[in-house]
Amino acid sequence: MSKQTYFDVLVVGGGMTGSALALGLSRQGWNVGLVEGSDCSALLRAPGEASAVEDFDPRVSAISVASQRLLEQLGVWDEIAAGRHCPYQTMTVWDGDGTGRIEFEAAELRAPALGTIIENRGIVRALFSTLADSSVELIDGVRVSGWWQDGTMRGIRLEDGRTLSAGLVVAADGANSRLRQWVGLPTREWDYDQQAIVCTVRTAHSHRFTAWQRFSPTGPLAFLPLLTESGDEHFCSIVWSQDTAEARRLMALDNSAFKAELESAIERELGAVEEVSHRYAFPLRQRHAKDYIASGFALVGDAAHTIHPLAGQGANLGYGDVRALLDELSQATKAGISPDNELVLARYQRRRKGENLAMMAAMEGFKQLFGRDELGVRWLRNTGMRWLNQLGPIKNRIAAQAMGLD
């Protein structure tokens, strides 16, 4: 039960983005509340060791070097790294309808890894474990029922009848953010007419600490490397984005037929697919808020933008929002400025909007390029991939930007 009704900053949504933001703000000395609709006590339970595909969380994130640095600064990375995680040194991308192929190598960038594949629940567990020892007041197990604003005062209503107020309210409540809708921040969005199939597989060959991605006209397939506590290198998380009709056909297959389709789609790069976990499918939709801010209000993470999963950048864009907002609010507290200052929030929006739009445009361009099957387009993209793979400095510059090494 909440002991307070007023907070300097109230963060709504206790996922990977919202919990990281709340923790960072508390370290700056702000009086912070974190509201999460689900009961968070289960998040602190340690998972059992993984020995089969069903032991892994089907939801994983490819955490960039820049996002890792943020988690290190928040004091949670050591706990994350103590659990299951798999750094990858290579990324191999190729066109399934041609000979174009690009390989990115961490060694060429003098980096230990290009990124790290981590189960989402492992990240959230580490964040909440650290939050338990912070000054953040966690209000969980109750949903938000509304938004209110009266002059310079604002806040939220909870379903149990409580009313909370704050200098700044931050919505981290996901792609379908109700707070964003209540405040009245419109979005530009469109349906890809695709679904992403996610599951965990065990393969005959080691993944070799490589993230694999094959493009086809109906959508990309990614095999993301996982690692068990015992060091088994034969597990991967897959994200298979396919046109809706094809996704439905694949979801209807039995496990044996689905494994055969996977082996063919990845061109048996990892040998036979020996095991496959329960499959999930969700529709893909691009969404971007026209504005990230309003009076005493800000959006972060999926509440502000959702992106096609083909580059695995969703979590990293969210952590980019967190870094920028923490930086602006750190400057505000040093200057004795309130967190809802309009210039502070405007700087946050200016820093993030352009970068997020650029990444979204690039991913849309990739999707359109690899989704076209005309002979001329196929020749152009395969020639371009081969050409880029030979230009080390340019290729490495692209990889460094994706890693956040700039």
Secondary structure, DSSP 8 states (H G I E B T S, - for coil): --S-SEEEEEEE--SHHHHHHHHHHHHTT--EEEEESS-GGGGGS------SGGGS-S-EEEE-HHHHHHHHHTT-HHHHHHSS-EEESEEEEEETTSS-EEEEEGGGGT-S-SEEEEEHHHHHHHHHHHHTTSS-EEEES--EEEEEEETTEEEEEETTS-EEEEEEEEE-S-TT-HHHHHHT--EEEEEEEEEEEEEEEEESS--TTEEEEEE-TT--EEEEEE--TT----EEEEEEEEEHHHHHHHHHS-HHHHHHHHHHHTTTTT--EEEE---EEEEEEEEEES-SEETTEEE-GGGTEE--GGG--HHHHHHHHHHHHHHHHHHHHHTT--TT-HHHHHHHHHHHHHHHHHHHHHHHHHHHHHH---HHHHHHHHHHHHHHHH-HHHHHHHHHHHHT--
